[in-house]
Amino acid sequence: MSDIPGLCVRRIKTAIVGSVALFLAIVSVPVHASGTVVWGLPVGVSVLDPHVSCGWMAKFVDYQMFEGLVEIDLTRPEAPTQFKGQLAETWEISEDGLVYTFHLRPGVKFHDGTSFDAAAVKFNFDRFLKPDAPHYSETANGYFAFAGIVPLIESVEVVDQATVRITLNQPNNQFLRLGMEDCPQMYMISPKAIMEYGEENLALHPVGTGPFKFVERQPGVKIELERNDNYWGQPAGPDRIIFRELEDPATRMNAFYAGEINIIQDPIWDELENLKDEGYIVTKNENAPTLWYMSLNTRNPQLADTRVRQAISYAINRQGLVDEVLHGFGRPAYTMLNAGTFAHDRDYVSYPYDPDKALELLAEAGAENLRLTFELPKYGLGELIEKWVQRDLAKVGIEVDLVAMEWLSYLDRWNAGMPPEVAFTDMIWGMQTPEWTSITYRCNSQPPNGWNNAWACNEEVDSLLKAAVRTQDLREAASLYQEADRLMMMESAYAPLYHYANPIALHPSVKGFVNAPANWWDLSTITIEE
Amino acid sequence: MGLYVLMRLISVVPVLLGVSILVFLLMHLAPGDVTSTLLGPMASPDARAAIRERLGLDLSLFTQYWTWLTLVLQGDLGVSWVHRHEVADLVLPKFFNTVILASAAALIAYLVGFFAGFVAASRAYSLSDRILMGVMLILGNTPLYWLGLILVFLFALTWRWLPATGMVSVVDGGGVLDVLRHLILPATASALPSAALVARVTRASYLEILNQNYIRAARSRGVPRGLILRKHALRNAAPAILTVGGMELGYLLGGVVFTEVIFAWPGAGNQLYSSIVGRDIPTVQGIVLLIALAFVLINLIVDVVNAYVDPRTRTALSGY
């Protein structure tokens, strides 16, 4: 006889039947489909005020809503990227490289209905250049100063309603590109919005002129944009874009496999082959300006001898790393001039994999029993890259201790430059301008003024970099940047590991997406075919 | 009783104060600062200094804490350094989402745990008791992260019955049914460890009561077993079960963070994690304050309910 009373059993049966009925009712709710792009972001998005914002994700979101006078064209996959007029239809640069004249596109409206004109351009520049302007922002000034833009600009003048003239105080052939990076972003914001919301609230009400308009942001959950039907150019394909911040790699993969997002940025590397087998489209761009590199501390007593640093560069099997860890979604890197810049030389190989040569150099330098500390950030994929390096260096008798730390703690140490007891740190980033190598290598870029955290310094490199940015001949500039890069590689204070190919997987219904050589993409070209 | 509740409510204040001071100091002791979150790796020392000044980080720790406290006492939790939103606007909806998840998990834990414990106790030391308690033990000790992924793999990816992430569908979502669909997997994953505990406590309490003389007496008088289990034993076993249940709800409110990450549930735990990582101190303080407050209040409610259920506690509190 059952010990559970009959009444109880009946109730349990009723409860089970009821639960099953409810479950069926719940699971039968249809999943709606529409012309909406749902993009799974791998990292959170900082504030949506382009003048005081940093980071690839913020730039990516802003790219859809805002426009600059000139932007890079992300509708083509080839590198280097080309310029296209956005709010400026055309522009001219004077022969001495000092005066930039922009002829503005007529009839453009901000999302709030106000008109875009030369006064709006001046108003935007005043926000970070003119301390007595009512909307002047010290923070914006700090950002643009650090990006090297504030010290360059002599004046911004309104010539007429449709013409703006910017005069530089020294020639700089990378002036336009510097304004197209992510930190900060030289976009035109509605002057009405700047005045109405002030610096504190502007990021909650982004108002630009781009093909998409801001709808809402739920921090940590989603950012929603909708098509701007009054856009001056070709109307965007999708009705809506929803960016979901899904930082956990497994969660992001699950959301993609479940069809809850239709584009996934940075899928788990081990899943890349599986994704293709499952019928998803996996895109990549081998010329993205995204470089994973190690800093080799020149102030570490064990690394003071250049030959030891060169031996380390020879000892790393970059091709193996790309094949085994990245499943081919990258390219071995032998230069600090990343693949996205116009000065990148694809054929240059500074340190091919040669463990015998590494052993020879170590013996020459009398380096024995090396035990080195590698500080690295935890990035959720089990520190695969550093473990690969650790294994390769063990093969030439170098013992490496990995010290992983949480991102912000790491970033603070990375910014401060390595103390002598640390041998290596690493980082993945890059810009489309070769000027990036100045930021990471010049003598005056040593911390706290820049990210030369391996404490490298070579005056010849400095003068080459200076000459490269001043010439008006871009061919000459490219060769000067390359010459400087070869000197840098000889010193081996930095060991580039690979150019990341930015894998992005698409649901088969997503058409027209271009994986451009950048760290943000143009979503207006997409269509969703149900 | 009223006095007792009042005293308990007053005792909440030093607890919250202590928690907020501890969290405030811990956040300041941790290496890394918010300017790196706000400005990224490219920030200049000047820009960092400007941000520190704007946020008041250049003031002494005491002044910073005092400023925060005086604002909180006026009902102002401050502004998130990272998101620029009012902390209350940012955190309250997310805390509400966590309450939904934790309550659903607790409900499942109570139902499953109580039922399993009840059945196991009523068939104590039989094969079914051992199997049932064995299963509960295994489920209760399964790592949550793994369990969550397995549930997603089966129900969302393989059979496609339920969604894998979020609280509502991001496209045209919303409504009670939509939330329920999204709730089932994370609530079940969170519930199982608690259900195991409730089952064990229920079984142990029942067994203890069933061995009491008054139960034997009732049986010998021919009172039906079902009636004994439901009427005579339940009320006496209830205080221990209620106490554990209450504790588990409190635990779930602060402890569903893993589930929130795996299922991208937009709750306070998820926000707490990203705010700690981003050194967004006002947001961290706001969330911790809410969780601590909820934990203390739930304990108080459990004690009060216990007093109503258990005459012994009622008598003990009658001095108040």
Interface residues (C-beta under 8 A of the other chain):
Chain A: D3 I4 P5 G6 L7 C8 I12 L22 F23 A25 I26 V27 V29 V31 H32 A33 S34 T36 V38 G44 S46 V47 C54 G55 E138 T139 G142 Y143 A145 F146 A147 C183 E200 N201 A203 L204 Q218 P219 G220 V221 K222 R240 I242 R244 L246 E247 D248 A250 T251 N254 A255 Y257 A258 E260 E406 W407 L408 S409 Y410 L411 D412 R413 W414 N415 M427 W429 I439 P448 N449 W451
Chain B: A30 P31 G32 D33 S36 T37 L38 L39 G40 P41 M42 A43 S44 P45 D46 A47 A50 I51 R54 V79 S80 V82 H83 R84 H85 L90 K94 F115 V119 S122 R123 L149 V152 A156 L157 R160 W161 L162 P163 A164 T165 G166 S169 V170 V171 D172 G173 L177 D178 L180 R181 I184 P224 R225 G226 L227 L229 R230 V261 I262 F263 A264 P266 N270 Q271 S274 V277 G278 R279
